[in-house]
Amino acid sequence: MNEEKYIEERVGKRNPFLVPDGYFDHIPEQFMNTLPEHKPRAKSVWLRPVFYAAASICALLICTGVWFSFSEESSQAPALLTTVQQDSADEAFDEAVDYMMVDNHDIYAYLADY
């Protein structure tokens, strides 16, 4: 607080920052002179519908491809699942037989008892 009083006593309450007269009168003109020339783009306006149509066709083709790929996978899935289940059951049976050291003669004898 003492510093503020010291500065106020030395400088007073006047504003030490002044803007020269007419400073802001020529700023818009100077700013507009520094901007580059603007050329309208007529090509992009006329080609815009063509780009939209091309993008729509690409999106339609991609969606159709995805749709058909999923429909083919879903139709093949049950057959593939059955094959995988059968293979895993055969592998489990083979592992169990190997673990118990059972050969074909023992399996025939076991089945003959029933």
C-alpha positions in Angstrom: 0.0 0.0 0.0 2.9 2.3 0.7 4.2 1.9 -2.8 0.9 3.0 -4.3 0.9 6.1 -2.2 4.5 6.8 -3.1 3.7 6.5 -6.9 0.6 8.7 -6.5 2.6 11.4 -4.7 5.3 11.3 -7.4 3.1 11.1 -10.5 -0.2 12.4 -9.3 -3.6 11.3 -10.5 -3.0 12.2 -14.2 -2.8 9.5 -16.8 0.8 9.2 -18.1 -0.2 7.3 -21.2 -1.4 9.6 -24.1 -2.5 8.8 -27.6 -1.4 11.2 -30.3 -4.1 13.3 -32.0 -5.6 11.6 -35.1 -3.9 8.3 -34.3 -7.0 6.2 -34.9 -8.2 8.2 -38.0 -6.0 6.3 -40.5 -5.9 2.8 -39.0 -8.7 1.3 -41.1 -7.1 2.5 -44.3 -3.7 1.2 -43.3 -5.2 -2.1 -42.3 -7.1 -2.5 -45.6 -4.0 -1.7 -47.6 -2.0 -4.5 -45.9 -4.6 -7.2 -46.7 -4.0 -9.3 -49.8 -6.3 -9.2 -52.8 -9.3 -11.5 -52.6 -10.2 -13.5 -55.7 -13.6 -15.3 -55.7 -13.5 -19.0 -56.3 -16.1 -19.7 -58.9 -14.9 -23.3 -59.6 -15.5 -24.6 -56.2 -19.1 -23.3 -56.2 -19.9 -25.1 -59.5 -18.1 -28.3 -58.5 -19.6 -28.6 -55.1 -22.7 -30.6 -56.2 -20.4 -33.0 -58.1 -18.3 -33.6 -55.0 -21.4 -34.2 -52.9 -22.7 -36.7 -55.4 -19.4 -38.5 -55.5 -19.2 -38.7 -51.7 -22.8 -40.0 -51.5 -22.0 -42.7 -54.1 -18.8 -43.8 -52.2 -20.7 -43.9 -48.9 -23.4 -46.0 -50.5 -20.9 -48.5 -52.0 -19.1 -48.8 -48.6 -22.3 -49.4 -46.7 -23.4 -52.0 -49.3 -20.1 -53.8 -49.1 -20.3 -53.9 -45.3 -23.9 -55.1 -45.4 -23.1 -58.0 -47.7 -19.9 -59.0 -45.8 -21.9 -59.2 -42.6 -24.7 -61.2 -44.2 -22.3 -63.7 -45.6 -20.5 -64.2 -42.3 -23.8 -64.7 -40.4 -25.0 -67.3 -42.9 -21.7 -69.3 -42.6 -21.3 -68.9 -38.9 -23.5 -71.9 -37.7 -21.7 -74.3 -40.0 -18.4 -73.0 -38.9 -19.4 -73.1 -35.2 -20.5 -76.8 -35.6 -17.2 -77.7 -37.2 -15.2 -76.0 -34.5 -17.3 -77.7 -31.7 -16.9 -81.1 -33.3 -13.1 -80.6 -33.7 -12.7 -79.5 -30.1 -14.8 -82.5 -28.9 -12.6 -84.9 -30.9 -9.4 -83.3 -29.5 -10.7 -83.5 -25.9 -11.6 -87.2 -26.4 -8.1 -87.9 -27.9 -6.4 -86.1 -25.0 -8.4 -88.1 -22.4 -7.7 -91.4 -24.1 -4.0 -90.6 -24.3 -4.0 -89.6 -20.6 -5.6 -92.9 -19.6 -3.3 -94.9 -21.9 -6.2 -96.7 -23.5 -5.7 -98.4 -26.8 -8.2 -99.7 -29.4 -8.4 -103.2 -27.8 -9.4 -101.7 -24.4 -12.0 -99.5 -26.0 -13.6 -102.5 -27.8 -13.6 -104.5 -24.6 -15.2 -101.6 -22.7 -17.9 -101.2 -25.4 -18.5 -105.1 -25.5 -19.5 -105.1 -21.9 -22.5 -102.9 -22.6 
